[in-house]
Amino acid sequence: MNKTITPDTGNLPKHIAIIMDGNGRWAKQKGMLRAFGHENGVKSVRETVEACAKLNIAYLTLYAFSTENWNRPKLEVDALMSILMNSLKKELPTMQKNNIRLNTIGNAHMLPEKARRQLFEVIEATKENTGMTLTLALSYGSREELVSAIKEICNEVQTNKIDIATINEATVQKHLYTHNIPDADLVIRTSGEQRISNFLLWQAAYAELYFTDVLWPDFREEDLHKAIFSYQKRERRFGKTSEQLK
């Protein structure tokens, strides 16, 4: 691998989040059905997860299925759910080997029963692992997450559990799906699209964004390293000036 894109292990993002985009276009380029692209995207997931574990990245979140994805053709949705179940079962030994703990965010109750059961079986099997936390965003939409948080906070105000005057950012954070995960440091999107598509709107407020033309099924460890290298060249000011940071 080119040494110029080898990440500095002393300056790694704690939480990487990835919008895995381009499976359909990748399959279309090859004259195949979209499901073929999703199937080949699994290899990229495996390699990316293992590469992050090797770098000791603490948190990796993958945007696997959005709330809007339910509007896709039933054939494609069924294929995605099947791939999810098979992948979870197949990748469990790899997660155990790499000490990875599986987590999920989103409306899991909307998943088909078999997929939901497989998901939570793997979550249960890996709950004692102490290495990287791998979060799958499934049936996830950030706007829906924020609405849910607002409803929960309103209920707590109505039942006198909290005073409205005390509501702050920490209150909101406590009611998000990601309440036990730090905010994203680096958000990667593949396929050339430059938008975040309702993903981690609150949690990515100060994340560094990285867009690549690589379609997800072609995304490999070197591409991950390029994204991290780009992150490491940036100055994260969080509203401050460069002089203040120095």
C-alpha positions, 0 to 999 in steps of 0.5 A: 500500500502507498505509504502516503495514505497510511493513517497516523495511528496517533490521530484517528477518528474515534467514530467513523460513520459510512453511507454505503452508496452505489450498490445499484449503480455498480450492478447496473454497470454490469448488466445485473439486478440491483440485488447483485450489487447489494450481495457484493457490497457485503465484501466491502462491509467485511473488509471495512469492519476488519480494517477499522478493527485493525486500526483500533477505531472505537466506533463504526456506524454503517447506514445499512437501510433507511426509513425511506428504503422501505419505499423501494420495490418489494423484490429489492427490499426482500433481497436486502433483508435476506442478505442481512440475515445471512451476513449476520449469521456468517459474520458472527465468528469474525466479530467474535474473533475481532472482539467486536460488539454489534449494536443497532439504531433505528426502528428494528420492530419494522424489520421482518421477524426472522431478520429481527431475531437474527439481528438481536441474537448476534447483538446478544452473542457479542454484548460482552465484547470490548473492542470496536462497537459496530452499529448498523443503522437499520430502518433508520432516519435521523428526522424520525429519531429527532421526532421520537426524542422530542416526544419522549422529552415532552412526555417527561415534561408533562409527567413532571420528570423534568423541568422545561427550563432545564432542557439542553443539548444533553437532554436531547442527546440522552433521548437519541438512538445513539445516546450511548455512542459518541458523535461522529468524527468522520462521515464517509459517503461512497458513489460520488453523491454529496449529501447526507440523506437523513443520516445522523443529522444531530450527531454529525454536526461537527463531523468531517465529511468525505465524499468519494466516487468509489461505488460501495462494492469497490470500496476497500481498505485503501479507500478507507485509509484515504478517507482517514488520511484526508481527515487527519489533514484537516483542522477541527476547530469546533467554532474556534479560531486556529489561533485559539487551538494553538 
